[in-house]
Amino acid sequence: MLLLFCGCDMSNNSRYISGKVIDSSTGKPLREVMVQVGYTFGVTGDEGAFLIENPPLGVQPISAHKSGYHTYSGTVKIIKVASIYHTMEMTVVDTAPVPPTKVVAVASDSRVAVSWESVSGAQAYTIYWDISSGVTKETGIKISDVTSSYLHPELTNDLSYYYIVTAENTYGESDASPEVSATPSACPVALDEWTLDYLTIDFPFGPLEMKPGEGCSFTLGVPECCYFFNPVDACAVWSVTPSEGASINPLTGAFAVDSLTPHGTVFTICANVEEGRRLLSRDVYIYTPESNPLVGLWREYLQLLCVASLPVVPEEPINEIIFFANGEFFVTWLPFEIYVDYWGTYTYDLDSHTLNLNVENGNYIPDDIDGNGLFFINDNGQLILSDVWLGSPSDRKCTGACGHLLSRD
């Protein structure tokens, strides 16, 4: 597969990369090829053409992905005013894939979850299993067209189950993976009603957010004494919606975001506790620092004066400004446990650098807040809020200041 494309500054100052994808052996255009430049994406149409608007500047990773073809990875340099001609050759997968690696089997009550690492060029996966060690493709019980984190249900507790996994494409089936095993066992004692009522997925303070390619393990537990989280050994089955772009182990809660998942994707994590006695869910917001450089915990370092002058060190700095990937923000002068002074939502624009803060509620809301202005990230990675004033502390009135210099925690 051959990719040809160019990028330049259009009359409206927006950048773009366009091109056409063709099969390197036949010369025919290929549709439904995902092309990624940095954190931006494009998909080819019927004529093999694609257009990606406003790719990030600088040297960026570039890749193309299509089932049945080897993935291409490279780099391309994007500058504001340029005409770029870049070529990539991608070849058809013409051999059976390699066996899956990192195969893991995890057991719970009458269930086993089998997971593995994806294989380049694979179009399908098959599990073979048995209750005796030494499973082969010839002797094992076959389960076709499965995906990683497959949940094998209705098994006998205290009996060991053995698994191998293969990958397939149009050229055949791979050799078997190394064998793994797991032994289901009965769930612990059922949770009491109080624990069930207060059960949550991780500590419920602020929204959950992750970057493409990151992973974590979710835990069930009960918040205690405002700030502490007491994990609970509960029998639960985990799931994620949508299933494209992320995966979760149905028995352990181990969650992983695909590296190609775009900024702005929202996943809902669900835990079915004790066969429906309690259904829990939490959203996970996916972001990239390039698309939202504000996300994170910041502390006030300097205050910017309204008249041309050097910044000043605040007498009582704001010690916690948090921008979340879902568009929420918290502001607190003296953080203590889960206390927040005030909170709200924000919007921003990367091209114009405008920032708008909308205060919604709080325990202490200054009367001199000005939430509309500009933001910049300087060469030191600090956040400059210009003509944005987050307010004065409760015990004094700040005069003559019109902005903040923030540093990451």
Stockholm file with secondary structure:
# STOCKHOLM 1.0

chainA/1-409         MLLLFCGCDMSNNSRYISGKVIDSSTGKPLREVMVQVGYTFGVTGDEGAFLIENPPLGVQPISAHKSGYHTYSGTVKIIKVASIYHTMEMTVVDTAPVPPTKVVAVASDSRVAVSWESVSGAQAYTIYWDISSGVTKETGIKISDVTSSYLHPELTNDLSYYYIVTAENTYGESDASPEVSATPSACPVALDEWTLDYLTIDFPFGPLEMKPGEGCSFTLGVPECCYFFNPVDACAVWSVTPSEGASINPLTGAFAVDSLTPHGTVFTICANVEEGRRLLSRDVYIYTPESNPLVGLWREYLQLLCVASLPVVPEEPINEIIFFANGEFFVTWLPFEIYVDYWGTYTYDLDSHTLNLNVENGNYIPDDIDGNGLFFINDNGQLILSDVWLGSPSDRKCTGACGHLLSRD
#=GR chainA/1-409 SS CEEEEEEEECTTSCEEEEEEEECTTTCCBCCSCEEEETTEEEECCTTSEEEEESCCSEEEEEEEECTTBCCEEEEEEECSSCCCCEEEECCBCCSCCCCCEEEEEEEETTEEEEEEECCTTCCEEEEEEESSSCCCTTTSEEEEEECSSEEECSCCTTCCEEEEEEEEETTEECCCCCCEEECCCCCCSCCCHHHHHHCEESCCSSCEEECTTCEEECCEEEEETTTEEEECCCCEEEEEESCTTEEECTTTCEEEECTTCCTTCEEEEEEEETTTTEEEEEEEEECCTTTCTTCEEEEEEEEEESSSSCCBCCSSCCCEEEECTTSEEEEESSCCTTCCSEEEEEEECTTTCEEEEEEEEESSCCTTCBCEEEEEECTTSCEEEESCBCCCCTTCCCCSEEEEEEEEC
#=GC SS_cons         CEEEEEEEECTTSCEEEEEEEECTTTCCBCCSCEEEETTEEEECCTTSEEEEESCCSEEEEEEEECTTBCCEEEEEEECSSCCCCEEEECCBCCSCCCCCEEEEEEEETTEEEEEEECCTTCCEEEEEEESSSCCCTTTSEEEEEECSSEEECSCCTTCCEEEEEEEEETTEECCCCCCEEECCCCCCSCCCHHHHHHCEESCCSSCEEECTTCEEECCEEEEETTTEEEECCCCEEEEEESCTTEEECTTTCEEEECTTCCTTCEEEEEEEETTTTEEEEEEEEECCTTTCTTCEEEEEEEEEESSSSCCBCCSSCCCEEEECTTSEEEEESSCCTTCCSEEEEEEECTTTCEEEEEEEEESSCCTTCBCEEEEEECTTSCEEEESCBCCCCTTCCCCSEEEEEEEEC
//
